[in-house]
Amino acid sequence: MRAIDLSNVTWRKSSYSNTDGGQCVEFAPNLLPLVPVRDSKNPTHGTLLFGADAWAEFVGSVKGQAQ
């Protein structure tokens, strides 16, 4: 497996993350076809990589449950 360079990606905090330090999820939408996801409170503790289609399905599911 090759390493993926994440040093130049632009991270965005999820709009579902709150501002008091809890549940902070960041993702980088500019590395297609992958979407890196990390905990913004611990950004050096690892990153999960999702396929763009899987990420879109996950986000759609979360939005559907939040209503």
TORNUBA-954520 format. One record per atom (N, C-alpha, C): residue number from 1; residue in one letter; atom name; x, y, z negated. Coordinates in nm, 2 decimals, m for minus. Each point is the difference from the previous one (the first is absolute). Example, Ala and Ser with C-alpha at 12.3 -4.5 7.8 and 13.67 -1.06 7.14 Angstrom:
2
- 1	A	N	1.32	m0.57	m0.78
- 1	A	CA	m0.09	0.12	0.00
- 1	A	C	0.09	0.12	0.00
- 2	S	N	m0.04	0.11	0.07
- 2	S	CA	0.09	0.11	0.00
- 2	S	C	m0.08	0.11	m0.08
END
This chain:
67
- 1	M	N	0.08	m0.12	0.00
- 1	M	CA	m0.08	0.12	0.00
- 1	M	C	0.09	0.12	0.00
- 2	R	N	m0.03	0.10	0.09
- 2	R	CA	0.08	0.12	0.00
- 2	R	C	m0.05	0.10	m0.10
- 3	A	N	0.09	0.09	m0.04
- 3	A	CA	m0.04	0.11	m0.09
- 3	A	C	m0.07	0.11	0.08
- 4	I	N	m0.09	0.06	m0.06
- 4	I	CA	m0.07	0.11	0.06
- 4	I	C	0.04	0.13	m0.07
- 5	D	N	0.05	0.10	0.07
- 5	D	CA	0.04	0.12	m0.05
- 5	D	C	m0.12	0.09	m0.04
- 6	L	N	m0.02	0.03	m0.12
- 6	L	CA	m0.11	0.08	m0.05
- 6	L	C	0.05	0.14	m0.04
- 7	S	N	0.12	0.03	0.02
- 7	S	CA	0.06	0.13	m0.05
- 7	S	C	m0.06	0.12	0.07
- 8	N	N	m0.05	m0.01	0.12
- 8	N	CA	m0.06	0.12	0.07
- 8	N	C	m0.15	0.00	0.02
- 9	V	N	m0.07	m0.09	m0.07
- 9	V	CA	m0.14	0.00	0.01
- 9	V	C	m0.06	0.11	m0.08
- 10	T	N	m0.12	0.05	0.04
- 10	T	CA	m0.07	0.10	m0.08
- 10	T	C	m0.11	m0.07	m0.08
- 11	W	N	0.01	0.01	m0.13
- 11	W	CA	m0.09	m0.06	m0.09
- 11	W	C	m0.12	0.09	m0.03
- 12	R	N	m0.12	m0.06	m0.01
- 12	R	CA	m0.12	0.08	m0.03
- 12	R	C	m0.07	m0.07	m0.12
- 13	K	N	m0.04	0.08	m0.10
- 13	K	CA	m0.07	m0.06	m0.11
- 13	K	C	m0.14	m0.03	0.04
- 14	S	N	m0.05	m0.11	m0.04
- 14	S	CA	m0.14	m0.04	0.02
- 14	S	C	m0.10	0.10	m0.06
- 15	S	N	m0.10	0.03	0.07
- 15	S	CA	m0.10	0.10	m0.06
- 15	S	C	m0.08	m0.07	m0.11
- 16	Y	N	0.02	m0.13	m0.02
- 16	Y	CA	m0.07	m0.07	m0.11
- 16	Y	C	0.09	0.00	m0.12
- 17	S	N	0.12	0.04	0.01
- 17	S	CA	0.09	0.01	m0.12
- 17	S	C	m0.04	0.12	m0.08
- 18	N	N	0.01	m0.01	m0.13
- 18	N	CA	m0.04	0.11	m0.09
- 18	N	C	0.12	0.09	m0.03
- 19	T	N	m0.02	0.11	m0.06
- 19	T	CA	0.11	0.10	m0.02
- 19	T	C	0.06	m0.01	m0.14
- 20	D	N	m0.05	m0.09	m0.09
- 20	D	CA	0.06	m0.01	m0.13
- 20	D	C	0.10	m0.11	m0.02
- 21	G	N	0.06	m0.05	0.11
- 21	G	CA	0.11	m0.09	0.00
- 21	G	C	m0.05	m0.15	0.01
- 22	G	N	m0.12	m0.03	0.02
- 22	G	CA	m0.05	m0.13	0.01
- 22	G	C	m0.03	m0.04	0.14
- 23	Q	N	0.01	m0.13	0.03
- 23	Q	CA	m0.04	m0.05	0.13
- 23	Q	C	0.05	0.08	0.12
- 24	C	N	0.12	0.03	0.01
- 24	C	CA	0.06	0.08	0.11
- 24	C	C	0.06	m0.09	0.11
- 25	V	N	m0.07	0.00	0.11
- 25	V	CA	0.04	m0.08	0.11
- 25	V	C	0.04	0.09	0.11
- 26	E	N	0.12	m0.02	0.06
- 26	E	CA	0.04	0.08	0.12
- 26	E	C	0.02	m0.10	0.11
- 27	F	N	m0.03	0.06	0.12
- 27	F	CA	0.02	m0.08	0.12
- 27	F	C	0.07	0.08	0.11
- 28	A	N	0.06	m0.06	0.10
- 28	A	CA	0.07	0.07	0.10
- 28	A	C	m0.07	m0.04	0.14
- 29	P	N	m0.08	0.09	0.05
- 29	P	CA	m0.07	m0.03	0.12
- 29	P	C	0.08	0.01	0.13
- 30	N	N	0.12	0.04	m0.01
- 30	N	CA	0.08	0.04	0.12
- 30	N	C	0.10	m0.11	0.04
- 31	L	N	m0.02	m0.13	m0.04
- 31	L	CA	0.09	m0.10	0.03
- 31	L	C	m0.07	m0.12	0.08
- 32	L	N	m0.10	0.03	0.08
- 32	L	CA	m0.07	m0.10	0.06
- 32	L	C	0.09	m0.09	0.08
- 33	P	N	m0.03	m0.13	0.00
- 33	P	CA	m0.12	m0.07	m0.03
- 33	P	C	m0.01	m0.04	m0.15
- 34	L	N	0.09	0.04	m0.08
- 34	L	CA	0.00	m0.03	m0.14
- 34	L	C	m0.05	0.12	m0.08
- 35	V	N	m0.06	m0.02	m0.12
- 35	V	CA	m0.03	0.10	m0.09
- 35	V	C	0.06	m0.03	m0.14
- 36	P	N	0.11	0.07	m0.04
- 36	P	CA	0.06	m0.03	m0.13
- 36	P	C	m0.09	0.07	m0.11
- 37	V	N	m0.01	m0.07	m0.11
- 37	V	CA	m0.08	0.04	m0.11
- 37	V	C	0.09	m0.01	m0.13
- 38	R	N	m0.01	0.10	m0.09
- 38	R	CA	0.08	m0.01	m0.12
- 38	R	C	m0.07	0.07	m0.12
- 39	D	N	0.05	m0.02	m0.12
- 39	D	CA	m0.05	0.06	m0.12
- 39	D	C	0.07	0.13	m0.01
- 40	S	N	m0.07	0.12	0.01
- 40	S	CA	0.07	0.12	m0.01
- 40	S	C	0.07	0.03	m0.14
- 41	K	N	m0.05	m0.07	m0.10
- 41	K	CA	0.06	0.02	m0.13
- 41	K	C	0.14	m0.07	m0.01
- 42	N	N	0.01	m0.11	0.08
- 42	N	CA	0.13	m0.08	0.00
- 42	N	C	0.04	m0.02	0.15
- 43	P	N	0.03	0.10	0.07
- 43	P	CA	0.03	m0.02	0.15
- 43	P	C	0.12	m0.09	0.03
- 44	T	N	0.09	m0.02	m0.09
- 44	T	CA	0.12	m0.08	0.02
- 44	T	C	m0.03	m0.15	m0.03
- 45	H	N	m0.11	m0.03	m0.05
- 45	H	CA	m0.03	m0.14	m0.05
- 45	H	C	m0.06	m0.09	0.11
- 46	G	N	0.01	0.05	0.12
- 46	G	CA	m0.04	m0.09	0.11
- 46	G	C	m0.11	0.06	0.08
- 47	T	N	m0.02	m0.06	0.12
- 47	T	CA	m0.10	0.05	0.10
- 47	T	C	m0.06	m0.12	0.06
- 48	L	N	m0.13	0.00	0.02
- 48	L	CA	m0.07	m0.10	0.07
- 48	L	C	m0.02	0.04	0.14
- 49	L	N	0.01	m0.09	0.09
- 49	L	CA	m0.02	0.03	0.15
- 49	L	C	m0.13	m0.07	0.05
- 50	F	N	m0.09	0.08	0.05
- 50	F	CA	m0.12	m0.05	0.06
- 50	F	C	0.00	0.02	0.15
- 51	G	N	m0.06	m0.09	0.07
- 51	G	CA	m0.02	0.03	0.15
- 51	G	C	m0.11	0.11	0.00
- 52	A	N	0.01	0.08	0.11
- 52	A	CA	m0.09	0.11	0.01
- 52	A	C	m0.15	m0.04	0.00
- 53	D	N	m0.03	m0.11	0.07
- 53	D	CA	m0.14	m0.05	0.00
- 53	D	C	m0.04	m0.04	m0.14
- 54	A	N	0.08	m0.07	m0.07
- 54	A	CA	m0.03	m0.05	m0.14
- 54	A	C	m0.02	0.12	m0.09
- 55	W	N	0.09	0.10	0.01
- 55	W	CA	m0.02	0.12	m0.08
- 55	W	C	m0.13	0.07	0.02
- 56	A	N	m0.03	0.02	0.13
- 56	A	CA	m0.13	0.06	0.04
- 56	A	C	m0.12	m0.07	m0.06
- 57	E	N	0.01	m0.13	0.01
- 57	E	CA	m0.11	m0.08	m0.06
- 57	E	C	m0.01	0.01	m0.15
- 58	F	N	0.11	0.00	m0.07
- 58	F	CA	0.01	0.02	m0.14
- 58	F	C	m0.06	0.14	m0.04
- 59	V	N	0.05	0.10	0.07
- 59	V	CA	m0.05	0.14	m0.03
- 59	V	C	m0.15	0.01	0.02
- 60	G	N	m0.05	m0.06	0.11
- 60	G	CA	m0.14	0.00	0.03
- 60	G	C	m0.08	m0.07	m0.11
- 61	S	N	0.05	m0.11	m0.05
- 61	S	CA	m0.07	m0.07	m0.11
- 61	S	C	0.00	0.08	m0.13
- 62	V	N	0.11	0.07	m0.03
- 62	V	CA	0.00	0.08	m0.12
- 62	V	C	m0.09	0.12	0.01
- 63	K	N	m0.01	0.06	0.12
- 63	K	CA	m0.09	0.11	0.02
- 63	K	C	m0.14	m0.04	m0.01
- 64	G	N	m0.03	m0.12	0.05
- 64	G	CA	m0.14	m0.05	m0.01
- 64	G	C	m0.04	m0.03	m0.14
- 65	Q	N	0.09	m0.04	m0.09
- 65	Q	CA	m0.03	m0.03	m0.14
- 65	Q	C	m0.01	0.12	m0.09
- 66	A	N	0.06	0.11	0.05
- 66	A	CA	0.00	0.12	m0.08
- 66	A	C	m0.13	0.08	0.01
- 67	Q	N	m0.08	m0.03	0.09
- 67	Q	CA	m0.12	0.07	0.02
- 67	Q	C	m0.11	m0.03	m0.10
END
